[in-house]
Amino acid sequence: LASPIHEDRLFAVFALVHRYQKSKGDDKDAVVAFYLEHTDRINNWDIVDASAHKILGQHLLNRPRKIMDQLVRSESLWERRIAMVATYALIKNGDCKPTLRLAKKLLRDPEDLMHKATGWMLREVGKQDEHALLAFLDAHGPQMPRTMLRYAMEKLAPEIRQAYLEGTR
């Protein structure tokens, strides 16, 4: 992860993911601790997206999730993205509430890469629980950045997407 070369850092997180998946107990905790101690080197969208849900997200399935609130409030774009993308593991495990909670906190985030990540995770929520996504869009759609809204609605029926875009739903 210390390498200045992007591909080296990407390969390093692939190795971390592999190590996490093969580890047990304290070894898993050590991988997560290492990951969180080096978020300054996990500094590109593809590095985050290849690792956050497979390391941090998996780790938080049966643990307190306070770290997500810390990360989502960070000044670091990459730490905020780690928090959001980590929720993918929770969504796949049937728990959409953390994603919706973090998405609400990110409605005014200035970064387009956060709009995309948040919209992506909201779209994944919709695949598990369309009613939860629609309720979120009903409550927050008008305040959502356009990119976030478009990503979130991608799998919805065309007439529903159009209604949100026109503000008529």
N, C-alpha and C positions, 0 to 999 in steps of 0.2 A: 504493500500500500504506500510505501514511502516514495516510490518511483514518480518522477515527473511525467512519465509516459502513460497516457490514458489507458492504452491497451494492457499495460502491466497491472494497473490498478483494477481494471475489469477482471483480468484473470485472477488476481488476488481475491476478489470477492467471490468468484466462482469456487475457488479453493476453500474459502471460509464457509460458504454454503455447504459444500461437500463435507467438510469437517463437522459442521453443526449436525447435519443429517446422520452422520455415522457415530456421533458421540452420544454419551449418556450422562445424566445427572450433572455433577460438578463441571465436567468437561463442556457441556452445553452452556452452562452459566459463564464459563471462561470465554467461550467464543462470543457470546453476546456482550460481555464486558469489553472485550477487545474491539468489537464492532463499534460500540458506543463511544469508546475512548478515541476512535479514529474517524469520526464523522467528518473531520476536516479534509480527509483524503477520499472520502466517498462523495465526490464532488462533481458528478455529472448525472444527468437524468438516467442514462442506461445503467450506470453502476448502482444507483439507488433502486431502480426498477428490477434489477436482476437479483437483489439481495434482501431488501427490507422486509418483504412478506415471508421470505424463506428463513430468515434468521430471527429478527425481532418479532414479527407477526406470529410465527410459530411458537416462539418463547412465551408470548403473552396470552396464549389460548387459555391457560389455567392459572394465570398469575395476575396480581394487581397491575393496572395499566396506567399508573401515574406518570410514567416516563413519557407516554404519548402526549400528555398535556404539557409537559416541559418542552418536548421537542416542537410541538406545534406553535408554541409561543416564541421560539428561537428567532433571532435575527438572521440566522443562516437559512437560506432557501433550501439547502440540501437536508437540513435537519427537519424542517417543516415537511418536506416531501417524504422523508423517511417515515415520519409519523403517519402521514396519510396512506402511503403505499403499504405500510405494515398492516393496515386494516384489511387488506385483501385476504390474508389468512383467516381473519375473524369472519369476514363475509362468507368465505367458502365453508366455514364451520357453522354457519347459520346465525351468526350474531352481527346484525347490521347497525345496531345502535351506536357503537363507537364511531363508525364512519360518519353517520349522520351528525353526531355531536361535533366531531372535528370539522366536518364540512361547514357547519354553521359558523364556526370560529374563523374559517378561511374565506368567507364570502367577500371580504374587503382586501384580501391579499393582493399586493400590487404586481406580483410576478405571474406572467403568462404560463410558465411551467407549473405553477401551483394550480392555476385554473384548469389546465389539462389533466393533471394528476387527480384533482378533486372530482372533476367531471367523469373521469374514467372510473374512479371508485364508486361514484353515485350510479353510474351505468351498471356496475357489477351488483350493487344493491338491488337495482331494478330487476336483474336476472333472478335474484333470490326472492324478492318481495316487491312486486311492482306497486302495490298499494303504498308501501313505505316511501318509495321513490316519488310517487305522485303526490303524496301528502307533503313531502319536503319541497317539491317544486311548487305546489300550491302556496305554501307558506313563504318560500324564499325566491321563487323564480324571478320576480321583478327586480330583485336586488342582485341577482347572480351576474357575474361577468358573462358576456355572450359566449365566449369559448367554453367556459364551464357548463353553461346551460346546454349548448349544442352537444358536447361530449356526453353529458348525462342523459340526454334524450335520444341518443343515436338508435337505440333498439325499440323505441316506442313507435306506435302506429303513426303514419304520416299526418293524419288529421289531428292527433294529440300534439305532435311536435309543432305543427303550424299554429295551433291555438296558443301554445306557450310563447312562441315567437311573436305572435301578434298581441299577446297580453289579454286574450279573450277567455282564458280558462281560469 
